[in-house]
Amino acid sequence: MPTEIAITLGLLVVALVLFGTEKLPVDVVGIILVIGLVMTNVLTVQEGLAGFGDNVIVTIAGLFVLTGGLIKTGLVDLIGRRLYRIAGNNEFVLTALIMAVAAIAASVLKNTTTTAMFLPVVIGLAERAKIPPSKLLMPLAFGAILGGSCTLIGTSTNLAVSGAMQRYGMEGYSMFELTTVGVLIFAVGMIYMLFVGRRMLPSRGGEDSFTEQYHIREYISELLVLPGSNLIGKTLGEANLNMELDLNVLGIIRGKEQKIAPNSRERIELNDLLIVEGRLANILNVKTEAGLEIKADFKLNDEVLEGGSIELFEVMVMRDSQLVGQTLKSIRFRQTYDLTVLAINRHGATIVEKLSEVQLKFGDVLLVQGTREEIEPLVVEGEMLLLEDVSANSMRTEKRKWALAAFGLFLALSLTKVVTGGAFDIPLAVCVLLGVLLLLATKTVRYAELYTLIDFRLLVLIACMMSFGVAMEKTGTDKYLADLIVQYFEQYGSVAVLAGFFILTVGLTQPMSNQAAALVVLPVAVKTAIALGLNPRTFAVAITYAASFSFITPLEPACVLVYTPGRYKFMDFVKIGTILTIVVFIVAILLVPVFWDLNKK
């Protein structure tokens, strides 16, 4: 094996391990991969950075902004209210509508964005229809994933593969080239979910109060301030119960007056009843240490922790939030945001003890006590997602027509090649940028928020993986791997080889990102097709679809978003998602060679 091929394969293995362990962010892994290729002289600096100058990067960035325009004008909230009017309390109809709407939205907004937007809406629908959220949230995520495979802009994976295909002498995808088969796959997938998957969905959540859902009763008590207590006359800040006794004061009851989430300047008085949260051992120590007595007849419910403008909220930590990797203590959460975290739910497990030391992760759901005004900045900035159906009063509803016009302009311009028979073709990147300019000109998206709408981490990953594709082609690594596949699998027939690449891609999307999986497999698949005298476009299309179909585990971002709010268990996804993967695999392998002739050279 030539040295350059060995180096390229070695770096690929390292990247795959790092992607799978998630010890480093995916964009950092991509950068390490490119640096490794440049430092080992496999690529020149210009070749290593070439991916960053690809027009696909500009197109994806522009699409993030166009999507942002649709989100900020409250279109999703409007759709959610219409869904309930149509379906009412009928679970079957509601499931079908949610999957269909999610698929349509994801075909232009991307599956993760669609799931995040509709998550609070569907939770609200479940509450009004008195249906457990677990019955609707997995269909939401699966519908969005299936719908994202239907158009060029449905996922960033489709755009990335389309850009990479051009290096192999193939035209990139047209806007709706993937639509026909994508719609058929979605239809079969929805039929499975409605008649089989829906019956396998667990029935969890939606019936209990927050205090019952999070099992925090044993961690919250009511303490009476006794005569002679050294806390009398001190402010909560001076008493410093948090540091001294590791207790959080959540409220004070003084006679008929109740102060919920009191500030640090509130003074403690004789006979005050302090509602505190903490470990049982710490609560039992209070009588001797601070002149406090535990009230044995205390009954906890949501109302005890809410009052005036103070409410209990469930909020989810988002993927690109600055909170990811931090602890509540390291970011001084209570002091910085004036909010109190009562519990953390991570994949169905509730964490109540030593909350300040828990390192936050994407998908964690926090039970938070505070005001809506204090929560709102974190939601607006994309740090957290509020898990409740809210009105569109903070949305720019008056700009809705411009958001639709900008997206319509982009779609119309992108179809000029089809409409004019190839006589006039506007590059996709230019179509997107013209739509973005319309959003800025009409102030539907404000310039100050323009770059906050773009997921730069994803752009860096795609650029790095495209550069890695150049390395595989330059060193002949793709041809080397293709020769091995031909040698061992040619005897089973061309469809079997195509199916093998489909399964390989699906397998890789479980531990690593869809884009990375597709761009790793694509060069090998194309060279294999050429070596076998088959149509490389057929293989590229199969890989594109396969990279989207990540249902087996809740590691796909769209699935992570519904995992905790739906109170799902890991095996719920394995059980329902595996069968769905087999179903869409069969449909795709039957249809793709028909619509893209496998034997066409």
Secondary structure, 3 states (H helix, E strand, C coil): CCHHHHHHHHHHHHHHHHHHHCCCCHHHHHHHHHHHHHHCCCCCHHHHCHHHHCHHHHHHHHHHHHHHHHHHCCHHHHHHHHHHHHHCCCHHHHHHHHHHHHHHHHHHHCHHHHHHHHHHHHHHHHHHHCCCCHHHHHHHHHHHHHHHCCCCCCCHHHHHHHHHHHHHCCCCCCCCCCHHHHHHHHHHHHHHHHHHHHHHCCCCCCCCCHHHHCCCHHHEEEEEECCCCCCCCCEHHHHCHHHHHCCEEEEEEECCEEEECCCCCCECCCCCEEEEECCHHHHHCHHHHHCEEECCCCCCCHHHHCECCEEEEEEEECCCCCCCCCECCCCCHHHHHCCEEEEEEECCEEECCCHHHCECCCCCEEEEEEEHHHHHHHHHCCCEEECCCCCCCCCCHHHHHHHHHHHHHHHHHHCHHHHCCCCCCCCHHHHHHHHHHHHHHCCCCCHHHCHHHCCHHHHHHHHHHHHHHHHHHHHCHHHHHHHHHHHHHHHHCHHHHHHHHHHHHHHHHCCCCHHHHHHHHHHHHHHHHHHHCCCHHHHHHHHHHHHHCCCCCCCCHHHHHHHCCCCCCHHHHHHHHHHHHHHHHHHHHHHHHHHCCCCCC
